[in-house]
């Protein structure tokens, strides 16, 4: 099935980006570029849980898949936090707003630096940059949506969304798409 093929392809590309050795993955990338799904696609979305070690290979990967007929979108990382349940337990007297400000304060600062590098890569390679981080955190307000007013959490651990998190993002994306269409 296409889903199984995509899962295998995603695993291969993730390994390529995380291994740090582009030469060992050259055959995998060649097969990826020739695959029917890639050839039929008008848009390719590059998404990963980027690490500092993988950043240096993203530009060359983009160049290897860039053609005039394909639109490429590079996404950044979602924020990463200390365990949400632990932070809430340690601050249970705080309001939801205060807790969400704590999440901003205690987020993994490396994610912000990695995302900044990804933005630079998208500018340099002239591709679309989709900022997933800003769907959760607002750096100007020093605030991250992690706990909802009903006390449910958007994350089930440091960086995996919960069902509520997926619903929250779905609603946000639907609003963004709706406003961009009209």
C-alpha positions as CSV (number, residue, x, y, z in Angstrom):
1,X,0.0,0.0,0.0
2,X,1.0,3.6,-0.4
3,X,1.0,4.2,3.3
4,X,3.4,1.3,3.9
5,X,5.7,2.6,1.1
6,X,5.6,6.1,2.6
7,X,6.5,4.8,6.1
8,X,9.5,2.9,4.7
9,X,10.5,6.0,2.7
10,X,10.2,8.2,5.8
11,X,12.4,5.8,7.7
12,X,15.1,5.9,5.0
13,X,15.1,9.7,4.8
14,X,15.2,10.1,8.6
15,X,18.1,7.8,8.7
16,X,19.8,9.8,6.0
17,X,19.3,13.0,7.8
18,X,20.4,11.7,11.1
19,X,23.4,9.5,10.1
20,X,25.5,12.5,9.2
21,X,27.0,10.7,6.2
22,X,25.5,11.8,2.9
23,X,27.8,9.5,0.8
24,X,26.4,6.3,2.5
25,X,22.9,7.4,1.6
26,X,23.4,8.5,-2.0
27,X,21.8,5.3,-3.4
28,X,18.8,5.7,-1.1
29,X,18.3,9.3,-2.2
30,X,18.7,8.3,-5.9
31,X,15.9,5.8,-5.4
32,X,13.8,8.3,-3.5
33,X,14.1,10.9,-6.3
34,X,13.2,8.2,-8.9
35,X,10.2,6.9,-6.9
36,X,6.8,7.1,-8.6
37,X,5.3,8.9,-5.6
38,X,8.0,11.7,-5.7
39,X,7.7,12.0,-9.5
40,X,3.9,12.4,-9.3
41,X,4.1,14.9,-6.4
42,X,3.7,18.6,-7.0
43,X,4.7,19.4,-3.4
44,X,7.3,17.8,-1.3
45,X,7.3,18.4,2.5
46,X,10.5,17.9,4.4
47,X,9.7,17.3,8.0
48,X,11.9,15.6,10.6
49,X,12.9,15.9,14.2
50,X,16.0,17.8,13.3
51,X,19.1,17.6,15.4
52,X,22.1,19.8,15.1
53,X,24.0,17.0,13.5
54,X,21.5,16.7,10.6
55,X,21.3,20.3,9.8
56,X,24.5,20.3,7.7
57,X,23.0,17.8,5.2
58,X,19.6,19.4,4.6
59,X,20.8,21.9,2.0
60,X,22.4,19.2,-0.2
61,X,19.3,17.0,0.2
62,X,17.1,19.9,-0.9
63,X,19.3,20.6,-3.9
64,X,19.1,16.9,-4.9
65,X,15.3,17.0,-5.0
66,X,14.8,20.5,-6.3
67,X,13.3,20.9,-9.7
68,X,11.3,23.6,-11.4
69,X,8.1,21.7,-11.3
70,X,8.2,20.8,-7.6
71,X,7.3,23.0,-4.7
72,X,9.3,22.2,-1.6
73,X,8.3,23.0,1.9
74,X,10.7,22.8,4.8
75,X,9.1,22.5,8.2
76,X,10.8,23.2,11.5
77,X,10.7,21.5,14.8
78,X,7.9,21.7,17.3
79,X,9.0,23.0,20.7
80,X,10.4,20.4,23.1
81,X,9.7,20.7,26.9
82,X,10.6,19.0,30.1
83,X,8.0,16.4,31.0
84,X,4.6,18.3,31.0
85,X,3.2,16.3,33.8
86,X,6.2,17.0,36.0
87,X,6.2,20.7,35.4
88,X,2.5,20.9,36.2
89,X,2.9,18.8,39.3
90,X,5.7,21.1,40.5
91,X,3.5,24.2,39.8
92,X,0.0,23.0,40.5
93,X,-1.0,26.2,42.3
94,X,-0.5,28.2,39.1
95,X,-3.2,29.2,36.6
96,X,-3.2,27.7,33.1
97,X,-1.8,31.0,31.7
98,X,1.0,31.0,34.3
99,X,1.8,27.3,33.6
100,X,2.0,28.0,29.8
101,X,4.4,30.8,30.5
102,X,6.5,28.3,32.5
103,X,6.5,26.0,29.6
104,X,7.9,28.8,27.4
105,X,10.6,29.4,30.1
106,X,11.6,25.7,30.4
107,X,11.5,24.7,26.7
108,X,14.5,23.2,25.0
109,X,16.5,26.2,23.8
110,X,18.3,24.1,21.1
111,X,15.0,23.8,19.2
112,X,14.9,27.6,18.7
113,X,18.5,27.6,17.4
114,X,17.9,24.6,15.1
115,X,14.7,26.3,13.8
116,X,16.7,29.5,13.1
117,X,19.1,27.5,11.0
118,X,16.3,25.8,9.1
119,X,14.8,29.2,8.3
120,X,18.2,30.3,6.9
121,X,18.4,27.2,4.8
122,X,14.9,27.8,3.4
123,X,15.9,31.4,2.5
124,X,19.2,30.3,0.9
125,X,17.6,27.5,-1.1
126,X,14.5,29.6,-2.0
127,X,11.9,27.2,-0.7
128,X,8.8,27.6,1.5
129,X,9.4,27.5,5.2
130,X,6.5,26.3,7.4
131,X,6.8,27.4,11.0
132,X,5.3,24.6,13.2
133,X,6.9,26.0,16.3
134,X,4.8,29.1,16.2
135,X,1.6,27.1,16.1
136,X,2.4,26.2,19.8
137,X,4.7,29.0,21.1
138,X,4.6,32.7,20.8
139,X,8.1,34.1,21.5
140,X,6.9,37.7,21.7
141,X,4.4,36.8,24.4
142,X,6.8,34.3,26.1
143,X,4.0,31.8,26.0
144,X,3.5,28.2,24.8
145,X,0.1,26.5,24.5
146,X,0.7,23.3,26.3
147,X,-2.1,23.2,28.9
148,X,-5.6,24.0,27.7
149,X,-8.2,25.9,29.8
150,X,-9.9,22.6,30.5
151,X,-6.5,21.4,32.0
152,X,-5.9,18.9,29.2
153,X,-2.4,18.8,27.7
154,X,-1.3,19.2,24.1
155,X,1.7,17.1,24.7
156,X,1.8,13.6,26.2
157,X,5.6,13.9,26.9
158,X,8.5,16.2,26.0
159,X,7.7,16.4,22.3
160,X,4.9,14.1,21.3
161,X,1.4,15.6,20.8
162,X,-1.6,14.2,22.6
163,X,-5.0,13.7,20.9
164,X,-5.9,17.1,22.3
165,X,-2.7,18.5,20.7
166,X,-3.6,17.1,17.3
167,X,-7.1,18.5,17.5
168,X,-5.7,21.9,18.6
169,X,-3.3,22.0,15.7
170,X,-6.0,20.8,13.3
171,X,-8.2,23.7,14.3
172,X,-5.3,26.2,14.1
173,X,-4.3,24.9,10.6
174,X,-7.9,25.0,9.4
175,X,-8.2,28.7,10.6
176,X,-4.9,29.5,8.9
177,X,-6.0,27.9,5.6
178,X,-9.4,29.5,5.7
179,X,-8.0,33.0,6.3
180,X,-5.4,32.4,3.5
181,X,-8.2,31.4,1.0
182,X,-10.5,34.3,1.7
